[in-house]
């Protein structure tokens, strides 16, 4: 019963009837995976041949720029799904590294099982399409958003655009000169604003990095 309740909380299973869920459990090749605290779950660039469903625990998610000059680390908590958009499309490889903050439990589904479940269960298919379509719609709206005004809002927008979700803790590892260029501000003005934010307690700063405690509280 506990396992069934956990499945019903997963993004791809939400809305399924218990009878359908029992069929899924009985007829699907489900892989169960335990990852110890501190271990990598997936490394950036690995082929996406399975869907990983995070049942319990929490992860660090590390996202790098193409030139490796900066990266952002954020937290992902269960229940969740790891980059479902990567299992289809032009490039079927993970673009982020996932590392366990705590001991984690996963359900792992082969691509063939994902296709079968999408064919046989409308709720599963709708859930998967909703996740991927929502990501696509958000990405398509980015070029049309009103530009951020003020240094603090520009910093917040930069972090938001490079994050999985626009809230929570974010660790940004970047040279101040590079960040200043990317947000269109001087190095001096950026440094002053970061120090003000540090004094207010909304971020911690150190050489070449800063930590946003709660991105949703960062904007003016």
C-alpha positions in Angstrom: 0.0 0.0 0.0 2.8 2.4 0.9 4.5 1.7 -2.5 1.2 2.4 -4.3 0.8 5.7 -2.5 4.3 6.7 -3.5 3.6 5.8 -7.1 0.5 8.0 -7.1 2.6 11.0 -6.1 4.9 10.6 -9.0 4.4 13.2 -11.8 3.7 10.5 -14.5 1.3 8.5 -12.4 -0.9 11.3 -10.9 -4.5 10.7 -11.7 -4.2 7.0 -12.4 -6.8 4.7 -10.9 -5.7 2.1 -8.4 -6.7 -0.7 -10.8 -4.6 0.8 -13.6 -1.7 1.3 -11.2 -1.9 -2.3 -10.1 -1.7 -3.4 -13.7 1.3 -1.1 -14.3 3.1 -2.7 -11.4 2.3 -6.2 -12.5 3.0 -5.9 -16.2 5.9 -3.3 -16.3 9.6 -4.0 -16.1 10.3 -1.6 -13.2 13.9 -1.1 -12.1 14.4 -0.1 -8.5 17.5 1.9 -7.7 19.1 3.1 -4.4 21.7 5.8 -4.5 23.8 6.6 -1.4 24.3 10.2 -0.2 27.1 11.9 -2.1 27.0 9.6 -5.1 26.3 10.6 -8.7 23.0 9.4 -10.2 23.5 10.7 -13.7 26.5 12.6 -15.2 26.0 15.2 -17.9 26.4 13.8 -21.4 25.2 10.3 -20.4 22.8 8.6 -22.9 19.2 8.9 -21.9 17.9 5.4 -22.3 15.7 5.3 -19.2 13.4 7.6 -17.2 14.5 8.1 -13.6 11.6 8.8 -11.2 12.8 10.1 -7.8 10.6 8.4 -5.2 12.4 9.6 -2.1 15.3 11.8 -1.1 16.8 14.9 -2.6 19.4 15.7 -5.3 21.9 18.4 -6.3 21.4 19.4 -9.9 24.5 20.9 -11.6 24.1 22.7 -14.9 27.1 24.0 -16.9 27.4 26.6 -19.7 28.5 25.3 -23.0 32.0 26.8 -22.6 32.2 25.5 -19.0 32.9 29.1 -17.7 30.1 29.0 -15.2 27.6 26.7 -13.6 24.6 26.6 -11.2 23.8 24.1 -8.5 20.2 23.8 -7.2 18.1 21.3 -5.3 15.5 18.8 -6.5 13.3 16.9 -4.0 11.0 13.9 -4.4 8.6 13.2 -6.0 10.2 14.2 -9.3 11.4 13.1 -12.7 14.8 13.7 -14.1 14.9 15.4 -17.5 12.0 13.5 -19.3 12.5 15.7 -22.3 15.9 14.0 -23.0 14.4 10.6 -23.7 13.1 11.8 -27.1 14.2 14.4 -29.7 17.3 15.3 -31.5 19.8 14.8 -28.6 19.0 12.0 -26.3 21.6 12.7 -23.6 21.3 14.2 -20.2 22.4 17.8 -20.0 22.8 18.0 -16.2 24.6 16.1 -13.5 22.5 14.8 -10.6 24.1 14.0 -7.3 22.4 12.6 -4.1 22.1 15.0 -1.2 20.6 12.2 0.9 20.1 8.5 0.3 17.7 8.3 -2.6 15.3 5.8 -4.1 14.4 5.7 -7.8 12.1 3.9 -10.2 13.8 3.4 -13.5 11.8 2.8 -16.7 13.3 1.7 -20.0 12.4 3.7 -23.0 10.4 0.8 -24.5 8.4 0.6 -21.3 7.7 4.4 -21.5 6.4 4.0 -25.0 4.2 1.1 -24.1 2.8 2.8 -21.0 2.1 5.9 -23.1 0.2 3.8 -25.6 -1.9 1.8 -23.1 -2.6 4.4 -20.4 -4.0 7.8 -21.5 -3.3 9.4 -18.1 0.4 8.4 -18.3 0.5 9.8 -21.9 -1.2 13.1 -20.9 1.1 13.5 -17.9 4.2 13.0 -20.0 2.9 15.4 -22.7 2.0 18.0 -20.1 5.4 18.0 -18.6 7.2 18.3 -21.9 4.8 20.8 -23.4 4.9 23.0 -20.3 8.7 23.1 -20.6 8.5 24.0 -24.3 5.9 26.8 -23.7 8.0 28.4 -21.0 11.0 28.3 -23.2 9.1 29.9 -26.1 8.0 32.8 -23.9 11.5 33.7 -22.7 12.4 36.0 -25.7 9.1 37.9 -25.3 9.5 38.8 -21.6 10.0 42.4 -20.6 13.7 43.0 -19.9 14.6 43.1 -16.2 15.3 46.6 -14.8 17.9 47.3 -12.1 20.9 45.3 -11.3 19.2 43.1 -8.6 16.4 42.1 -11.0 19.0 41.4 -13.7 20.9 39.1 -11.4 17.6 37.4 -10.4 16.6 37.0 -14.1 20.0 35.5 -15.0 19.7 32.9 -12.2 16.1 32.1 -13.1 16.8 31.5 -16.8 19.6 29.1 -15.9 17.6 27.1 -13.3 15.1 24.2 -13.4 12.6 26.1 -11.2 12.3 29.8 -10.4 12.5 29.3 -6.6 14.7 27.8 -3.8 18.4 27.7 -3.1 20.8 28.3 -6.0 24.6 28.3 -5.9 26.1 30.3 -8.8 29.8 29.7 -9.7 30.9 32.4 -12.1 33.6 35.1 -12.5 32.2 38.5 -11.6 33.7 39.9 -14.8 31.8 37.3 -16.9 28.5 37.9 -15.0 28.8 41.7 -15.4 29.1 41.3 -19.2 26.2 38.8 -19.4 23.8 41.1 -17.5 25.1 44.3 -19.2 26.4 46.0 -16.1 29.8 47.2 -14.9 32.0 45.0 -12.7 32.0 47.7 -10.0 28.2 48.2 -9.9 27.6 44.4 -9.8 30.0 44.0 -6.9 28.3 46.8 -5.0 24.9 45.2 -5.5 26.1 41.7 -4.5 27.6 43.2 -1.3 24.3 45.0 -0.5 22.4 41.7 -1.0 24.9 39.9 1.2 24.4 42.6 4.0 20.6 42.1 3.7 21.1 38.3 4.2 19.5 37.3 0.9 22.8 35.8 -0.5 26.2 34.6 0.7 29.2 35.6 -1.4 32.7 34.3 -1.7 35.4 34.4 -4.4 34.0 33.4 -7.7 30.6 32.3 -6.4 27.4 33.4 -4.6 24.6 31.5 -3.0 21.0 32.7 -3.3 19.0 31.4 -0.3 15.6 31.7 -1.9 15.4 32.9 -5.5 11.7 33.8 -5.2 12.7 36.4 -2.5 15.6 37.9 -4.5 13.8 40.4 -6.7 13.0 44.0 -5.8 
